[in-house]
Amino acid sequence: MTIDNWIIKAAFQTLTMPFQMMNMRVATSQYWNIAYGMNPGEVAKDAEGMQTMRTMANNMAWMLKPLKREECPARERPQGTNFIR
């Protein structure tokens, strides 16, 4: 793994961590959730970007279906850690 890949992975982890810490569900995809285009209509020509968006949309729909009929689990009160013992 190059240093650039390490930095990108660390940045992505930093962006998603607050959602995970708040017990939020995060829909994933197969790659970065972005499609490229400069002019109107160009984004639709980005085959990889559009496939990534479809995959994420399908994953989001799959995740949301059970939420309609389920109650959220009860949350425990957060416990702090005292690193000085």
C-alpha positions as CSV (number, residue, x, y, z in Angstrom):
1,M,0.0,0.0,0.0
2,T,1.4,3.4,-0.9
3,I,1.4,6.3,1.4
4,D,-1.3,8.0,-0.8
5,N,-3.6,5.0,-0.4
6,W,-3.0,5.1,3.4
7,I,-3.9,8.8,3.6
8,I,-7.1,8.3,1.5
9,K,-8.2,5.3,3.7
10,A,-7.5,7.3,6.8
11,A,-9.5,10.3,5.5
12,F,-12.4,8.1,4.6
13,Q,-12.4,6.4,8.0
14,T,-12.3,9.8,9.7
15,L,-15.4,10.9,7.6
16,T,-17.5,7.8,8.5
17,M,-16.5,7.4,12.1
18,P,-18.9,9.9,13.6
19,F,-21.8,8.1,11.9
20,Q,-20.7,4.8,13.3
21,M,-20.1,6.3,16.8
22,M,-23.8,7.5,16.9
23,N,-25.1,4.0,15.9
24,M,-26.2,5.2,12.5
25,R,-26.4,2.7,9.6
26,V,-24.1,3.5,6.7
27,A,-24.9,2.3,3.3
28,T,-21.8,1.3,1.4
29,S,-21.0,0.8,-2.3
30,Q,-18.3,-0.7,-4.4
31,Y,-16.1,2.4,-4.7
32,W,-16.1,6.1,-3.9
33,N,-19.7,7.4,-4.1
34,I,-19.2,9.9,-6.9
35,A,-19.8,10.3,-10.6
36,Y,-18.0,12.9,-12.8
37,G,-19.2,15.3,-15.5
38,M,-18.6,19.0,-16.3
39,N,-21.6,19.8,-18.5
40,P,-25.3,18.8,-18.1
41,G,-25.8,15.2,-19.1
42,E,-22.1,14.2,-18.8
43,V,-22.6,12.4,-15.5
44,A,-24.9,9.9,-17.1
45,K,-22.0,8.9,-19.4
46,D,-19.7,8.0,-16.5
47,A,-20.5,4.2,-16.5
48,E,-18.4,3.4,-13.4
49,G,-19.8,6.3,-11.4
50,M,-23.4,5.4,-12.4
51,Q,-22.9,1.8,-11.5
52,T,-21.5,2.8,-8.1
53,M,-24.5,5.0,-7.5
54,R,-26.9,2.2,-8.4
55,T,-25.1,-0.2,-6.1
56,M,-25.3,2.3,-3.2
57,A,-29.0,3.0,-4.0
58,N,-29.8,-0.7,-3.9
59,N,-27.9,-1.1,-0.6
60,M,-29.8,1.8,0.9
61,A,-33.1,0.4,-0.2
62,W,-32.2,-3.0,1.2
63,M,-31.2,-1.4,4.5
64,L,-34.3,0.8,4.8
65,K,-36.9,-2.0,4.3
66,P,-36.5,-3.6,7.7
67,L,-36.6,-0.1,9.4
68,K,-40.3,0.3,8.4
69,R,-41.3,-2.7,10.6
70,E,-38.6,-2.8,13.3
71,E,-38.1,-0.7,16.4
72,C,-34.7,0.6,17.0
73,P,-32.7,-1.3,19.7
74,A,-32.5,0.4,23.1
75,R,-29.3,2.3,23.6
76,E,-27.2,2.0,26.7
77,R,-25.9,5.1,28.3
78,P,-22.3,5.7,27.1
79,Q,-19.6,4.8,29.5
80,G,-16.4,7.0,29.5
81,T,-13.0,5.5,29.8
82,N,-10.5,6.8,32.4
83,F,-7.1,6.3,30.9
84,I,-5.5,7.4,34.2
85,R,-5.9,4.6,36.7
